[in-house]
Amino acid sequence: MNIHAFDFFSPQRLVYGPGRISRLPELAASFGKNLILVTGKSSFLNSGEWESLEKGFAHKGIRVQLVSIPGEPSPEDIDPIAQRFDHGGIDLVVAVGGGSVVDGGKAVSAMAGRPGSVIDYLESVGTRSHSGRKLPFIAVPTTSGTGSEATKNAVISRQGIKGFKKSLRHNNFIPDIALVDPGLTLTCPAPVTAACGMDALTQLLEAYVSVQASPMTDALCISGLEGFGKALEIAVETDPKNLAARTRLSYGAYLSGLALANAGLGTVHGFASVIGGMSMMSHGNVCGTLLAETTKATIDALQAEFPAHPALEKYAHAARLLNFPNPGCNSLIDGLFEWTQRFGMPKLSWEGISEDDIPSIAQAAGQKNNPAELSPECLGRILTSRL
């Protein structure tokens, strides 16, 4: 095996396993006595976990200032929080929530005390370069999806005609600590579990076949994919309180974040970046609804033009890792289509995407790490099939 040169980025520390949320006050205290706690709308603050944490913070003498990011973070969410704490005196940012909350906390960590708006520092939107200086940051995911607890970017979006979905990115933005407690995901409803699971699955598959993949990221993707499919079926359909299945999903989602941070992603996420700026469709649902069609188109293109391409062997291996009934690329495609239907992945038109939008989405969608370059016409057919 030839091993080419590569860099690898990851959190300084992973604290993983059921019940590990109880260690958050202790971990936070190692950074100081004043923290910003970023949460979602209300579910975590209404949980028994928050009551216990609040007592733990008080016991450690930690002053907690609560802020909420109820949806996918926008500049209108991040800028006021960053300006509110511009005076300093904060030792740490902690985000407890889904991928959007973790992205929001990551952005707050990066922008507190920073001049200007977060828009100024976004890729392909802003004109300023971020130095990488930030407040220490602990990420605590409560869903198994984006893997943001392991990545160096925070996705910031604004919906509308001039909408965008772009990253605030720097190698230093990787969380200082990722605290992954699968027990926090037990209350996720089936639609959220399905969307998040399909997002993590997309990340594992796209990073696995990425043109920037390395033996390190391959190992992560293989480990994440193994058993992921069975765990997702259990958590969505048969036993949502199954901690073993939830633990497997949390593990896979974390590894998907590590893999994407180091190998990049492909065409599904290229679509998601554009669609996320045009509609209110969640990132996980965009990935989930387009994964099967995009994978099929990529495999078809490779088989037609590069039948010995190593990505084809990886796709076939993924089918085995996901416990699909037969080996090979066709089994992977069939299995992904079955999950798309069984898990109720929504059609694009349900969130306002129309046939008139197809050409502009196809033109703007990035696919720089995809193993096959798909034509705009092919991208359009993928989108039309899920309209």
C-alpha positions as CSV (number, residue, x, y, z in Angstrom):
1,M,0.0,0.0,0.0
2,N,1.3,3.4,-1.0
3,I,0.8,6.0,1.7
4,H,1.1,9.6,0.4
5,A,1.8,12.6,2.7
6,F,-1.2,14.0,4.6
7,D,-2.1,16.3,7.5
8,F,-4.6,15.2,10.1
9,F,-6.6,17.5,12.4
10,S,-8.7,16.5,15.4
11,P,-10.0,17.8,18.8
12,Q,-7.3,17.8,21.5
13,R,-9.4,15.5,23.6
14,L,-12.4,13.2,23.1
15,V,-14.5,12.3,26.2
16,Y,-16.9,9.6,25.0
17,G,-19.5,7.3,26.4
18,P,-22.9,7.1,28.1
19,G,-23.1,9.2,31.2
20,R,-20.0,11.3,30.4
21,I,-22.1,14.5,30.4
22,S,-21.7,14.5,34.2
23,R,-18.0,15.4,33.7
24,L,-18.8,18.7,31.9
25,P,-18.5,20.9,35.1
26,E,-15.1,19.4,35.9
27,L,-13.8,19.8,32.3
28,A,-15.1,23.4,32.2
29,A,-13.4,24.3,35.4
30,S,-10.0,23.6,33.9
31,F,-10.5,26.6,31.6
32,G,-11.8,29.1,34.2
33,K,-14.9,30.3,36.1
34,N,-16.9,32.2,33.4
35,L,-18.5,30.4,30.5
36,I,-21.1,31.0,27.8
37,L,-23.4,28.0,27.4
38,V,-25.0,27.8,24.0
39,T,-28.1,25.7,23.7
40,G,-31.0,25.2,21.3
41,K,-34.6,26.2,21.7
42,S,-35.5,24.7,25.0
43,S,-35.4,20.9,25.2
44,F,-32.0,20.6,26.9
45,L,-32.8,23.3,29.5
46,N,-36.0,21.6,30.3
47,S,-34.3,18.2,30.8
48,G,-33.1,16.6,34.0
49,E,-29.5,16.7,32.6
50,W,-29.5,20.5,32.8
51,E,-30.7,20.5,36.4
52,S,-27.8,18.2,37.4
53,L,-25.3,20.3,35.4
54,E,-26.5,23.5,36.9
55,K,-25.7,22.1,40.3
56,G,-22.3,20.9,39.1
57,F,-21.4,24.3,37.7
58,A,-22.4,25.9,41.0
59,H,-20.4,23.4,43.0
60,K,-17.3,24.3,40.9
61,G,-18.0,28.1,41.3
62,I,-18.6,28.5,37.6
63,R,-20.7,31.4,36.4
64,V,-22.9,30.4,33.4
65,Q,-24.3,32.8,30.9
66,L,-27.0,31.2,28.7
67,V,-27.6,32.0,25.1
68,S,-29.9,30.2,22.6
69,I,-29.6,29.4,18.9
70,P,-32.9,27.9,18.0
71,G,-32.2,27.0,14.4
72,E,-29.4,26.8,11.8
73,P,-27.1,29.7,12.9
74,S,-27.2,32.9,10.9
75,P,-25.2,36.1,11.2
76,E,-28.3,37.6,13.0
77,D,-27.8,34.9,15.7
78,I,-24.0,35.1,16.0
79,D,-23.2,38.8,15.7
80,P,-25.3,40.0,18.7
81,I,-23.9,37.3,21.0
82,A,-20.3,38.1,19.9
83,Q,-20.9,41.8,20.5
84,R,-22.5,41.1,23.9
85,F,-19.4,39.4,25.1
86,D,-17.0,41.7,23.3
87,H,-15.7,43.1,26.6
88,G,-14.0,39.9,27.5
89,G,-14.1,38.1,30.9
90,I,-15.3,34.9,29.3
91,D,-13.0,31.8,29.8
92,L,-14.9,29.2,27.8
93,V,-17.7,28.6,25.3
94,V,-19.7,25.3,25.7
95,A,-22.3,24.2,23.1
96,V,-24.9,21.5,24.0
97,G,-27.2,20.6,21.2
98,G,-27.5,19.4,17.7
99,G,-25.1,20.2,14.9
100,S,-26.5,23.7,14.4
101,V,-26.0,24.5,18.0
102,V,-22.5,23.2,18.0
103,D,-21.8,25.2,14.8
104,G,-23.2,28.3,16.6
105,G,-21.1,27.8,19.6
106,K,-18.0,27.3,17.5
107,A,-18.8,30.6,15.7
108,V,-19.3,32.4,19.0
109,S,-16.0,31.1,20.3
110,A,-14.3,32.4,17.1
111,M,-16.1,35.8,16.9
112,A,-16.2,37.0,20.6
113,G,-13.9,40.0,20.7
114,R,-13.5,40.0,16.9
115,P,-14.2,43.1,14.8
116,G,-16.9,43.1,12.2
117,S,-19.6,40.6,11.4
118,V,-19.2,36.9,11.0
119,I,-20.2,37.4,7.4
120,D,-16.9,39.2,6.9
121,Y,-15.0,35.9,7.6
122,L,-17.1,33.4,5.7
123,E,-15.7,31.5,2.7
124,S,-16.8,32.9,-0.7
125,V,-18.8,35.6,1.1
126,G,-16.5,37.7,3.3
127,T,-13.3,39.5,2.5
128,R,-11.5,39.2,5.9
129,S,-9.1,36.4,7.0
130,H,-9.5,35.1,10.5
131,S,-6.4,34.8,12.6
132,G,-7.6,31.6,14.3
133,R,-7.7,33.2,17.8
134,K,-10.7,32.0,19.7
135,L,-12.1,31.3,23.1
136,P,-11.6,27.7,24.3
137,F,-14.6,25.6,23.1
138,I,-16.2,22.4,24.3
139,A,-18.7,20.7,21.9
140,V,-21.4,18.4,23.4
141,P,-23.7,17.0,20.6
142,T,-27.2,15.8,21.4
143,T,-27.8,14.3,17.9
144,S,-25.7,11.9,15.8
145,G,-25.4,13.7,12.6
146,T,-23.1,16.5,11.5
147,G,-19.9,15.5,13.4
148,S,-19.4,19.2,14.0
149,E,-17.8,18.3,17.4
150,A,-14.8,17.1,15.4
151,T,-14.6,19.6,12.6
152,K,-12.8,22.9,11.9
153,N,-15.7,24.8,10.4
154,A,-18.9,26.3,11.5
155,V,-21.7,26.5,8.9
156,I,-23.5,29.8,8.9
157,S,-26.5,30.4,6.7
158,R,-29.0,32.9,5.6
159,Q,-32.2,31.8,3.7
160,G,-33.7,33.7,0.8
161,I,-33.1,34.9,-2.7
162,K,-29.6,36.1,-1.8
163,G,-29.2,33.4,0.7
164,F,-26.1,31.4,1.4
165,K,-24.7,28.5,3.5
166,K,-21.0,29.0,4.0
167,S,-18.3,28.0,6.4
168,L,-16.4,30.0,9.0
169,R,-13.2,27.9,8.9
170,H,-9.8,27.7,10.5
171,N,-7.8,24.8,11.8
172,N,-7.9,26.3,15.2
173,F,-11.7,26.2,15.3
174,I,-11.7,22.4,16.0
175,P,-13.2,22.1,19.5
176,D,-10.7,21.8,22.3
177,I,-12.8,19.0,23.8
178,A,-15.5,16.9,22.2
179,L,-17.8,15.4,24.9
180,V,-19.9,12.7,23.2
181,D,-22.5,11.2,25.4
182,P,-24.9,8.9,23.4
183,G,-27.4,9.0,26.3
184,L,-28.2,12.6,25.2
185,T,-29.6,11.3,21.9
186,L,-32.1,8.9,23.4
187,T,-35.0,11.4,23.2
188,C,-34.4,12.3,19.6
189,P,-37.6,11.6,17.6
190,A,-37.5,9.3,14.7
191,P,-37.5,11.9,11.9
192,V,-34.6,13.8,13.6
193,T,-32.7,10.5,14.1
194,A,-33.2,9.5,10.5
195,A,-32.2,12.8,9.1
196,C,-29.1,13.1,11.3
197,G,-28.2,9.5,10.7
198,M,-28.4,9.9,6.9
199,D,-26.2,13.0,7.2
200,A,-23.5,11.1,9.1
201,L,-23.8,8.2,6.6
202,T,-23.3,10.7,3.7
203,Q,-20.2,12.1,5.4
204,L,-18.7,8.6,6.0
205,L,-19.4,7.5,2.4
206,E,-18.2,10.8,0.8
207,A,-15.1,11.0,2.8
208,Y,-14.3,7.3,2.2
209,V,-14.3,7.7,-1.6
210,S,-13.0,11.3,-1.6
211,V,-10.0,12.1,-3.9
212,Q,-8.4,13.5,-0.7
213,A,-8.8,10.3,1.3
214,S,-5.9,8.8,3.2
215,P,-5.3,5.5,4.9
216,M,-6.1,7.3,8.2
217,T,-9.5,8.6,7.0
218,D,-10.2,5.3,5.3
219,A,-9.7,3.5,8.6
220,L,-12.1,6.0,10.3
221,C,-14.8,5.6,7.7
222,I,-14.6,1.8,7.7
223,S,-14.9,1.8,11.5
224,G,-17.8,4.3,11.4
225,L,-19.7,2.4,8.7
226,E,-19.4,-1.0,10.3
227,G,-22.7,-1.6,12.0
228,F,-24.0,1.9,11.4
229,G,-26.8,0.8,9.2
230,K,-28.2,-1.8,11.6
231,A,-28.0,0.8,14.5
232,L,-29.8,3.4,12.4
233,E,-32.6,0.9,11.6
234,I,-33.0,0.1,15.3
235,A,-32.9,3.7,16.5
236,V,-35.4,4.9,13.8
237,E,-37.8,2.0,13.5
238,T,-37.7,-0.6,16.3
239,D,-36.2,0.6,19.6
240,P,-35.4,4.3,19.8
241,K,-34.3,3.9,23.4
242,N,-31.7,1.3,22.6
243,L,-28.5,2.7,24.1
244,A,-26.2,0.3,22.2
245,A,-27.6,1.5,18.9
246,R,-27.4,5.1,19.9
247,T,-23.9,4.6,21.0
248,R,-23.0,3.2,17.6
249,L,-24.6,6.1,15.9
250,S,-22.8,8.7,18.1
251,Y,-19.5,6.9,17.4
252,G,-20.1,6.9,13.6
253,A,-21.1,10.5,13.6
254,Y,-18.0,11.6,15.5
255,L,-15.8,9.6,13.1
256,S,-17.7,11.2,10.1
257,G,-16.7,14.6,11.4
258,L,-13.0,13.5,11.8
259,A,-13.1,12.1,8.3
260,L,-14.7,15.0,6.5
261,A,-12.4,17.5,8.3
262,N,-9.4,15.7,6.8
263,A,-10.7,14.1,3.5
264,G,-13.4,16.6,2.5
265,L,-16.8,15.8,1.1
266,G,-18.5,15.3,-2.3
267,T,-21.4,16.2,-4.5
268,V,-24.2,15.6,-2.0
269,H,-22.8,18.3,0.3
270,G,-22.2,20.4,-2.7
271,F,-25.9,20.3,-3.3
272,A,-26.7,20.8,0.4
273,S,-24.7,24.0,0.5
274,V,-26.7,25.6,-2.2
275,I,-30.1,24.3,-1.2
276,G,-29.5,25.3,2.4
277,G,-29.3,28.9,1.3
278,M,-32.4,28.7,-0.7
279,S,-34.8,26.9,1.6
280,M,-35.6,26.0,5.2
281,M,-34.9,22.3,4.4
282,S,-32.7,20.8,7.1
283,H,-29.2,19.8,6.2
284,G,-29.8,16.2,7.2
285,N,-32.9,15.9,5.1
286,V,-31.1,17.4,2.0
287,C,-28.3,14.8,2.4
288,G,-30.8,12.0,3.1
289,T,-33.0,12.7,0.1
290,L,-30.1,13.0,-2.4
291,L,-27.6,10.4,-1.2
292,A,-28.9,7.4,-3.1
293,E,-29.4,9.2,-6.4
294,T,-26.0,10.9,-6.2
295,T,-24.2,7.7,-5.2
296,K,-25.8,5.9,-8.2
297,A,-24.8,8.6,-10.6
298,T,-21.3,8.6,-9.3
299,I,-21.0,4.8,-9.5
300,D,-22.5,4.8,-13.0
301,A,-20.0,7.5,-14.2
302,L,-17.1,5.6,-12.8
303,Q,-18.1,2.3,-14.2
304,A,-18.5,3.9,-17.6
305,E,-15.3,5.8,-17.7
306,F,-12.9,4.3,-15.1
307,P,-14.0,0.7,-14.4
308,A,-10.9,0.1,-12.3
309,H,-11.3,3.2,-10.2
310,P,-10.5,2.4,-6.5
311,A,-13.6,4.2,-5.4
312,L,-15.8,1.4,-6.9
313,E,-14.1,-1.1,-4.6
314,K,-14.8,1.2,-1.7
315,Y,-18.4,1.5,-2.6
316,A,-18.7,-2.3,-2.7
317,H,-17.0,-2.6,0.6
318,A,-19.4,0.0,2.1
319,A,-22.3,-2.3,1.2
320,R,-20.8,-5.1,3.2
321,L,-20.0,-2.8,6.1
322,L,-23.6,-1.6,6.2
323,N,-24.9,-5.2,6.2
324,F,-26.8,-4.9,2.9
325,P,-27.8,-8.3,1.7
326,N,-25.5,-8.7,-1.3
327,P,-22.0,-7.6,-2.0
328,G,-21.2,-5.0,-4.7
329,C,-22.0,-1.5,-5.8
330,N,-25.6,-2.4,-6.8
331,S,-26.4,-3.6,-3.4
332,L,-25.2,-0.3,-1.9
333,I,-27.4,1.6,-4.3
334,D,-30.4,-0.5,-3.6
335,G,-29.9,-0.3,0.1
336,L,-29.6,3.5,0.1
337,F,-32.8,3.8,-2.0
338,E,-34.6,1.5,0.4
339,W,-33.6,3.6,3.4
340,T,-34.5,6.8,1.6
341,Q,-38.1,5.5,1.3
342,R,-38.3,3.7,4.7
343,F,-37.0,6.7,6.6
344,G,-39.3,9.1,4.9
345,M,-36.7,11.4,3.4
346,P,-38.7,14.4,2.1
347,K,-38.9,15.5,-1.5
348,L,-37.2,18.8,-2.4
349,S,-40.5,20.4,-3.5
350,W,-41.9,20.0,0.0
351,E,-39.5,22.8,1.1
352,G,-40.2,25.1,-1.9
353,I,-37.6,24.0,-4.4
354,S,-39.2,24.1,-7.9
355,E,-38.2,22.9,-11.3
356,D,-37.2,26.4,-12.2
357,D,-34.5,26.2,-9.4
358,I,-32.8,23.1,-10.8
359,P,-30.4,24.7,-13.4
360,S,-29.1,27.2,-10.9
361,I,-28.6,24.6,-8.2
362,A,-26.8,22.3,-10.6
363,Q,-24.6,25.1,-11.8
364,A,-23.6,26.2,-8.3
365,A,-23.2,22.8,-6.6
366,G,-19.6,22.0,-5.8
367,Q,-18.1,18.5,-6.2
368,K,-14.4,19.0,-5.8
369,N,-13.7,15.8,-3.8
370,N,-16.1,13.6,-5.6
371,P,-14.4,10.6,-7.4
372,A,-16.3,11.4,-10.6
373,E,-17.0,14.8,-12.1
374,L,-20.7,14.8,-12.9
375,S,-22.0,17.1,-15.7
376,P,-24.6,19.8,-15.0
377,E,-27.1,17.8,-16.9
378,C,-26.5,14.8,-14.7
379,L,-26.7,17.0,-11.6
380,G,-30.0,18.3,-12.9
381,R,-31.4,14.8,-13.3
382,I,-30.4,13.9,-9.7
383,L,-32.3,16.9,-8.4
384,T,-35.3,16.3,-10.7
385,S,-35.6,12.7,-9.5
386,R,-36.0,14.0,-5.9
387,L,-38.2,17.0,-6.7
